[in-house]
Amino acid sequence: MRDMQKTIIAVLGASVVLGCGGDGARSDGSESGATGISSFTFSDTGSASASMSGDGDGDGDHGDGDGDPGSADGGPPKFDTSVIPDSGTSCGGGGANDFEFSYLWAANSQQGTISKIDTKTVTEVGRYIVRPDSAGSPSRTSVSLSGHVAVANRNGGVTKVYADQQFCQESNGTPGIQTSNSAAYLPWGQDECIAWHKPMAYASQRPVAWGLGQFNQGTCQYEDEELWTAGTNQNGVIDIYVLDGDDGTTKEMISVPTGGNGLSNDGNGITYGIYGGAVDGNGDFWGSQLGGNARIIRVNRADMTWQTWAAPAGPWWYGMTVDADGMVWLCSATVGRFDPQTQTWATAQAGGSSGCMADASDNGLLWMASGSGIVGVNRDTLQVEKNWNTGGSYGISIDFEGYVWAVAFGNNAHKVDPDTGQFTTYGGLVGAYTYSDMTGYALSNVGIPNG
C-alpha cells in the first residue's frame, strides 16, 4: 500500500478532509508534557502479538521501522515528501525554502494549545497557545500547501502558525527568533512563529479548511492562500468566511439561515453551526453538520453561492471528508457517501464512531475512527476491509508515508501501519480533541502546481 504513496503527492484528483466528532469538555486529566511511547502489533481481530518495546516495526530494535533500504525490517520503502509537492517542475531541489512536510498538528483543547508532532519520529517538536486567554478550546486544524497550520477555536477565533522557523518574524523585541521546540510552550506574544490571530466573537466556531492558493514557479512557493471557517451565535444564521491566509483579514463572508431551505438547527437544540469542512478540487467549500437531522452545504468560491442537501436520516453524523473522486462522506457507526453529480446517497453499517479520512491512492480505503481503533472501508462497496485496535481513536489523518494517525480523547496519538495494524503511540497531549487535515496530506492531493 505505502509503495503507492510517492504518486499520491503529485497525482491528479481530490482528497480534502475534515473528520469530526462530538463536542464537550472531555479529558483524561493527563498532565502537560507527559510523554510515552509504546508499540503493539494487532491482528485483524485485534489480538495483541507484541510487547511494549521496540520501535513499532516488530523486530525488537529501536530503529525507525520505516522499511528504508538498510533498515532491519527489510520491508518495502515508505515514501515521504520532504518538500512542497512539485509535480515535475524545477522546484523542490533542496533550496533554502524547502522544509519537511512531515508534521501532525493536534489540538490540546483543554490546554488551549496545539502540538506539532514529527510524524517520522513520533515526537513533539513544538507547542503553541492559539488564543490570548488560552480559553479558546481549539479543535479543528488544517495544513496549507505551504505547510503552515491554522486552527479554529470552538469559543471563537482563528490562529495561523508557521511550520518552519525560516518563515517566523521578529515581533517580541528580543533578538533572534523565539519559538517552542518541544512540548513546552511560550507565553502569548512571545512565540514568533505565531503568524497571526484573528479574534472572532462566536459561541461556536468549528470548521477550518485551507484553500488551494496559486503556485508561483519563479519562487517555488504558494501565494494568495485562503482559509475557510464558519461560526454562529445560535441566532438563526451561520456565517461562512474566506480569510486571507497571509494576515487573516476577511475577504468574503456570507450568512446562511438555519431552518427552512437553509442549514439545520442541530445538536439536540444546540446549534453548533457547521461542524466539519473541506475544500474540493474546484476550490469550493463543503461543510457538514452534527446530528441526526444534519445537512451538508457547498459554497461556490467563484461567487459564494450555496446549496444544501439533507443527510440520510437515522445516524448521528459526526465525521466528514471529500475523497479523491469528489465524493462527500459522512461518518459515524454508519458510513454515508454522497455523489455530487447524481445528488444521491449510499449508506452502510461500518462500525465507526467519529472522524474519517480517505486514502487517495488507487483502491485506497476510507479510514474511520471506531473509538477503540480504526476501520478501513472500501470506498466502492462500503464493505469493511480492515479493523485495527489501537487502544483509542477519535480523529483520523494520514501522513506522507501512508501511515494512518488516530488521535484519541485525552493524551494519545497513534501512528498506525494500515497494512498490519502495528502502531506507535505518542502520549504527551493534554485533553486532545482533534481531527481534520492534520498533516496537509489531503489538501496536497488537490493542490497540484500548474506547469
C-alpha positions in Angstrom: 0.0 0.0 0.0 2.6 2.5 1.0 4.6 2.0 -2.2 1.9 3.9 -3.9 2.4 7.0 -1.7 5.0 8.6 -3.9 2.4 9.2 -6.5 -0.2 10.5 -4.0 1.6 13.8 -3.5 1.5 14.7 -7.2 -1.5 12.8 -8.5 -4.4 14.4 -10.3 -7.6 14.2 -8.2 -9.0 15.5 -5.0 -8.9 14.4 -1.4 -9.6 17.0 1.2 -10.8 16.1 4.6 -12.3 17.1 7.9 -13.1 14.3 10.3 -15.3 15.4 13.0 -16.7 14.3 16.3 -18.9 15.2 19.2 -18.0 18.1 21.3 -17.8 18.8 25.0 -15.1 19.4 27.6 -13.7 15.9 27.8 -10.2 15.0 29.2 -8.5 12.1 30.9 -6.8 14.5 33.3 -3.3 13.9 31.8 -0.6 16.4 32.6 1.2 18.6 30.2 4.4 17.1 28.7 3.8 13.6 29.9 5.4 11.7 27.0 5.1 7.9 26.5 6.0 5.7 23.5 4.6 2.2 23.2 4.3 -0.2 20.3 1.9 -3.1 19.7 1.0 -5.4 16.8 -2.6 -6.5 16.3 -4.3 -8.9 14.0 -7.5 -8.1 12.1 -9.4 -9.4 15.1 -7.5 -7.1 17.5 -5.4 -9.8 19.3 -2.1 -8.4 20.7 1.1 -10.1 19.5 4.0 -7.9 20.5 5.5 -6.5 23.7 5.9 -2.9 25.0 9.3 -2.5 23.3 10.9 -1.7 20.0 10.0 1.0 17.5 6.8 -0.4 16.2 8.1 -2.5 13.4 8.0 -5.7 15.3 11.7 -6.5 15.1 12.6 -5.6 18.6 15.2 -2.9 17.8 14.8 0.9 18.1 15.2 1.9 14.5 12.6 3.9 12.6 10.8 0.8 11.3 10.1 2.5 8.0 11.4 -0.1 5.7 14.0 2.1 4.1 17.0 0.3 2.5 19.3 -0.9 5.1 16.7 -0.9 7.9 16.2 -4.0 10.0 12.7 -4.7 8.9 13.6 -5.0 5.2 10.1 -4.1 4.1 9.2 -2.1 1.0 10.2 1.6 1.0 7.8 4.1 2.6 7.9 7.3 0.6 7.9 10.8 2.1 7.7 14.3 0.8 10.4 16.4 2.3 9.5 19.4 0.1 6.3 21.1 -1.2 5.0 18.8 -3.9 6.4 20.0 -7.3 4.7 17.7 -9.8 7.7 17.6 -12.1 8.6 21.3 -12.0 12.0 22.7 -11.5 11.2 23.4 -7.8 11.9 21.2 -4.8 15.6 20.7 -5.4 16.6 21.3 -1.8 16.7 25.0 -1.9 16.6 27.4 1.1 12.8 27.5 1.0 12.3 23.7 1.3 11.4 22.2 4.6 10.0 18.9 5.9 6.3 18.4 5.3 6.1 15.7 8.0 4.1 17.1 10.9 0.8 16.3 12.5 -0.9 19.2 14.3 -3.0 18.1 17.3 -5.3 20.4 19.3 -5.0 20.2 23.1 -8.5 21.6 23.7 -8.3 21.6 27.5 -5.0 23.5 27.5 -5.8 26.0 24.7 -2.7 24.9 22.6 -1.8 22.9 19.5 1.1 20.4 19.3 3.4 19.9 16.4 4.3 16.2 16.2 7.1 14.9 13.9 5.3 12.0 12.0 8.6 10.2 11.4 10.0 10.1 14.9 6.6 10.3 16.7 7.9 13.1 19.0 6.6 16.6 19.8 8.7 19.4 18.3 6.6 22.4 19.2 3.5 23.6 21.2 1.7 26.9 20.8 -1.0 28.9 22.6 -3.7 29.7 20.0 -5.7 32.4 21.7 -4.5 35.2 24.0 -6.5 34.0 27.0 -5.8 30.2 26.3 -9.5 29.6 26.7 -10.4 29.1 23.0 -10.9 25.3 23.2 -9.2 24.7 19.9 -10.2 21.6 17.9 -10.0 21.6 14.1 -6.6 22.1 12.4 -5.8 22.4 8.7 -2.4 22.4 7.0 -1.9 24.6 3.8 0.0 23.7 0.7 2.8 25.9 2.1 2.9 23.6 5.1 1.6 26.1 7.7 -1.3 25.3 10.0 -4.4 27.1 11.0 -6.7 26.2 14.0 -10.2 27.2 14.9 -11.1 27.9 18.5 -14.5 26.5 19.3 -15.1 29.5 21.5 -14.2 31.9 18.7 -11.1 33.0 16.8 -8.7 31.5 14.3 -4.8 31.4 14.5 -2.1 30.6 12.0 1.2 29.1 13.0 4.3 28.8 10.7 5.6 25.3 10.3 9.2 26.2 9.9 11.4 28.8 11.7 12.6 30.3 8.4 9.2 31.9 8.0 8.9 33.3 11.5 9.4 37.0 12.0 10.8 39.2 14.8 8.0 40.6 16.9 8.7 40.3 20.6 11.6 42.7 20.9 14.2 40.0 21.8 17.0 39.4 19.2 16.7 36.2 17.3 13.6 34.0 16.8 11.9 32.7 20.0 9.7 29.7 19.4 8.8 26.4 21.0 10.7 23.3 20.0 9.2 20.8 22.5 6.0 20.2 24.5 6.8 23.3 26.5 5.1 26.4 25.1 5.8 30.2 25.4 3.5 32.8 26.9 1.2 34.5 24.4 3.0 37.2 22.4 6.4 35.6 22.9 6.4 32.8 20.3 7.4 34.4 17.0 6.1 31.5 14.9 2.5 32.6 15.6 1.8 34.2 12.2 -1.5 35.9 13.2 -4.6 35.6 15.3 -8.0 36.8 14.2 -10.4 37.3 17.1 -14.0 36.3 16.1 -16.9 36.6 18.5 -18.9 33.3 18.1 -20.5 30.9 20.5 -19.5 28.1 18.2 -16.7 28.1 15.6 -15.8 24.6 14.5 -14.5 24.2 10.9 -11.3 25.4 9.4 -10.0 24.4 5.9 -7.3 25.9 3.7 -8.0 26.6 0.0 -5.5 25.8 -2.8 -3.8 29.1 -3.4 -1.6 29.8 -6.5 1.7 28.2 -7.2 4.5 30.6 -8.3 7.0 28.8 -10.5 9.5 31.6 -10.0 9.6 31.4 -6.3 8.5 27.8 -5.9 6.0 28.9 -3.3 2.3 29.1 -2.9 0.8 32.5 -2.9 -2.7 34.0 -2.2 -3.7 31.1 0.0 -7.1 31.4 1.5 -8.7 29.9 4.6 -12.3 28.9 5.2 -14.1 29.0 8.6 -17.6 29.3 9.9 -19.2 30.5 13.1 -22.6 31.0 14.7 -24.1 32.7 17.7 -27.2 30.4 17.6 -29.2 33.4 16.2 -30.7 31.8 13.1 -27.7 32.3 10.8 -24.3 30.7 10.2 -21.6 32.9 8.9 -19.1 31.4 6.4 -15.8 33.2 5.8 -13.0 33.2 3.4 -9.9 34.7 5.1 -6.7 36.0 3.6 -4.1 33.4 4.5 -1.3 35.9 4.9 -2.9 38.1 7.5 -6.3 36.7 8.5 -8.3 39.6 7.2 -11.8 38.8 5.8 -12.0 38.5 2.0 -15.6 37.2 1.7 -18.4 36.4 4.2 -21.9 35.1 3.7 -24.7 34.4 6.2 -26.7 31.2 5.7 -30.0 30.9 7.5 -30.9 27.9 9.6 -34.3 26.3 9.2 -36.4 26.1 6.0 -34.2 25.8 3.0 -31.0 26.7 4.9 -29.0 24.7 7.3 -30.5 22.8 10.2 -30.8 23.6 13.9 -28.7 20.7 15.0 -27.3 19.2 18.1 -30.4 18.5 20.3 -31.4 22.1 20.3 -27.8 23.4 20.5 -26.8 25.0 17.2 -23.2 24.1 16.6 -23.5 25.5 13.1 -21.2 23.9 10.5 -19.3 21.2 12.2 -16.8 20.0 9.7 -15.4 21.5 6.5 -13.2 20.7 3.5 -12.2 22.2 0.1 -12.7 20.1 -3.1 -10.7 20.1 -6.3 -12.6 23.0 -7.6 -11.7 25.2 -4.6 -15.3 25.1 -3.3 -16.1 24.6 0.4 -18.1 21.7 1.7 -19.5 21.8 5.2 -21.3 19.3 7.3 -23.5 19.5 10.4 -23.7 17.4 13.6 -26.6 15.2 14.4 -29.5 13.1 13.0 -31.2 15.9 11.1 -27.9 17.3 9.7 -27.4 18.9 6.3 -24.4 19.4 4.1 -23.6 22.6 2.2 -21.4 23.5 -0.7 -20.2 27.1 -1.2 -19.0 28.0 -4.7 -15.8 30.0 -4.3 -16.3 31.9 -7.5 -19.5 33.7 -6.5 -20.1 32.5 -2.9 -23.5 31.0 -3.9 -24.5 28.0 -1.8 -26.6 24.8 -1.9 -27.6 22.4 0.8 -28.7 18.7 0.9 -30.2 16.7 3.7 -28.1 13.9 5.2 -29.5 10.4 5.4 -31.9 10.1 8.3 -31.1 7.9 11.3 -27.4 8.1 12.2 -26.0 10.8 14.4 -23.4 12.1 11.9 -20.0 13.2 13.1 -17.1 12.9 10.7 -16.9 14.4 7.2 -14.4 14.2 4.2 -14.2 14.7 0.5 -12.3 11.9 -1.3 -10.2 11.7 -4.5 -13.2 11.1 -6.6 -15.1 14.1 -5.3 -17.4 12.0 -3.1 -18.5 13.6 0.1 -18.5 11.2 3.1 -20.3 11.4 6.5 -19.1 9.1 9.2 -20.5 7.6 12.4 -21.3 4.0 13.2 -22.8 4.2 9.7 -20.9 5.5 6.7 -22.6 7.7 4.1 -21.4 8.5 0.6 -22.8 11.5 -1.3 -22.3 11.8 -5.1 -22.4 15.5 -6.0 -23.1 14.5 -9.7 -26.2 12.4 -9.1 -27.0 14.1 -5.8 -27.7 10.7 -4.2 -26.5 8.9 -1.0 -25.4 5.4 -0.3 -25.0 4.1 3.3 -23.8 1.1 5.2 -23.1 0.0 8.7 -19.3 0.2 9.2 -18.6 0.1 13.0 -17.1 3.6 13.1 -17.8 6.3 15.5 -16.5 9.8 14.6 -13.6 11.1 12.5 -12.7 9.8 9.0 -10.3 10.4 6.1 -9.8 8.9 2.7 -6.6 7.4 1.3 -6.1 9.0 -2.1 -4.1 6.0 -3.7 -5.7 3.6 -6.1 -8.1 1.3 -4.1 -7.4 3.5 -1.1 -9.8 2.9 1.8 -11.9 5.4 3.8 -10.4 5.2 7.3 -12.8 5.8 10.2 -12.2 6.1 14.0 -14.1 3.5 15.9 -13.4 4.7 19.5 -11.0 1.9 20.3 -9.3 1.7 16.9 -9.6 2.3 13.1 -11.8 0.8 10.4 -10.9 0.7 6.7 -13.9 0.8 4.4 -13.9 0.0 0.7 -15.0 3.3 -1.0 -16.8 1.4 -3.8 -18.6 -1.4 -1.9 -18.8 0.2 1.5 -17.6 -3.0 3.0 -15.2 -3.1 5.9 -11.8 -4.5 4.8 -9.6 -3.6 7.9 -10.3 -3.3 11.6 -7.3 -2.5 13.8 -7.4 -2.0 17.5 -5.2 1.0 18.6 -6.4 1.4 22.2 -8.2 4.7 21.3 -9.2 6.8 18.4 -11.4 9.8 17.6 -9.8 12.0 14.9 -8.2 10.4 11.8 -5.5 11.7 9.5 -2.9 10.2 7.1 0.8 11.2 6.8 3.1 11.5 3.8 4.5 8.0 4.4 1.0 6.5 4.1 0.5 5.8 7.8 -2.9 6.4 9.4 -3.0 8.5 12.5 -5.7 8.2 15.2 -5.9 10.9 17.8 -7.8 9.8 20.8 -9.5 11.8 23.6 -7.0 12.6 26.4 -3.3 12.4 25.7 -2.6 9.8 23.0 -2.0 9.9 19.2 -1.3 6.6 17.4 0.7 6.1 14.2 -0.8 3.0 12.6 0.6 0.9 9.7 -2.6 0.4 7.6 -1.4 -3.0 6.3 -0.6 -4.7 9.6 -2.3 -2.7 12.3 1.1 -2.2 14.1 1.2 1.2 15.8 3.3 3.5 17.8 1.9 5.9 20.4 2.8 9.4 21.5 1.3 10.1 24.9 2.1 13.7 25.6 -1.1 15.5 24.6 -3.5 17.3 27.0 -7.2 17.0 26.6 -6.7 16.2 23.0 -9.7 16.6 20.7 -8.7 17.0 17.2 -9.3 15.8 13.7 -9.3 17.2 10.1 -6.5 17.5 7.7 -3.9 17.5 10.5 -1.0 16.7 8.2 -1.8 18.5 4.9 -1.9 15.1 3.1 -5.5 15.7 2.0 -5.1 19.2 0.5 -1.9 18.1 -1.3 -3.9 15.8 -3.4 -5.9 18.6 -4.9 -3.2 21.4 -4.8 -1.1 20.4 -7.8 1.2 23.2 -9.1 0.5 24.3 -12.6 3.1 23.7 -15.3 
